């Protein structure tokens, strides 16, 4: 049996446009941000490559392999360009 957990996801920039939302509460069986992003690519149409993202969990930078806990706040951060 796979445990599911409620995760709060925030999207910025191009990811917000692709997901069509800035905030998303989801119930997932994903154990890591990498798995969660894979699910979101399939369900929300995210086309941005995961290899180009940073991730933060509960306001701290993390790796895509960090284990998720119920109630975590996950932010997927695309590269930022500006001037």
C-alpha positions in Angstrom: 0.0 0.0 0.0 1.4 3.4 -1.0 0.9 6.2 1.5 -0.5 9.5 0.2 0.2 12.9 1.7 -1.2 16.3 1.2 1.4 18.7 -0.2 1.1 22.4 -0.9 2.8 23.4 -4.2 3.7 26.9 -5.4 4.6 27.8 -9.0 6.4 30.8 -10.3 7.0 32.3 -13.8 6.7 29.9 -16.7 5.6 27.1 -14.4 2.7 29.2 -13.1 1.6 29.8 -16.7 1.9 26.1 -17.6 0.1 24.9 -14.5 -2.6 27.7 -14.9 -2.3 28.4 -11.2 0.2 29.8 -8.6 -0.9 27.6 -5.8 -2.0 24.0 -5.7 -2.9 21.7 -2.8 -2.6 18.1 -3.9 -2.8 14.6 -2.5 0.1 12.5 -3.8 1.9 9.2 -3.3 5.2 10.9 -4.5 8.0 10.4 -2.1 10.3 13.1 -3.5 10.0 16.4 -5.3 11.3 14.6 -8.5 8.4 12.2 -8.3 5.9 15.0 -7.5 7.1 17.0 -10.5 6.7 14.0 -12.7 3.1 13.7 -11.5 2.5 17.4 -12.1 4.0 17.1 -15.6 1.4 14.5 -16.4 -1.6 16.0 -14.7 -1.0 19.8 -15.1 0.9 19.8 -18.4 4.2 21.1 -17.1 6.6 21.0 -20.0 9.7 22.6 -18.3 12.5 20.1 -17.8 13.0 19.1 -14.2 16.8 19.2 -14.7 16.6 23.0 -14.9 14.6 23.5 -11.7 15.6 24.2 -8.1 13.3 23.1 -5.3 12.5 24.5 -1.9 10.7 22.7 0.8 9.3 24.6 3.7 11.3 27.7 2.7 14.6 25.9 2.5 16.5 24.9 -0.6 16.4 21.1 -1.0 17.3 18.5 -3.6 14.9 16.8 -5.9 15.5 13.6 -3.9 14.6 15.0 -0.5 11.9 12.9 1.2 8.5 14.7 1.4 6.4 14.8 4.5 2.7 15.4 4.9 1.9 19.1 4.8 5.2 20.2 3.2 5.2 23.4 1.2 7.1 22.7 -2.1 8.2 25.4 -4.5 9.6 24.6 -7.9 11.9 27.4 -9.0 12.7 27.9 -12.7 15.8 29.8 -13.7 15.4 33.6 -13.5 16.6 36.0 -16.1 16.5 39.8 -15.8 18.3 42.9 -16.0 
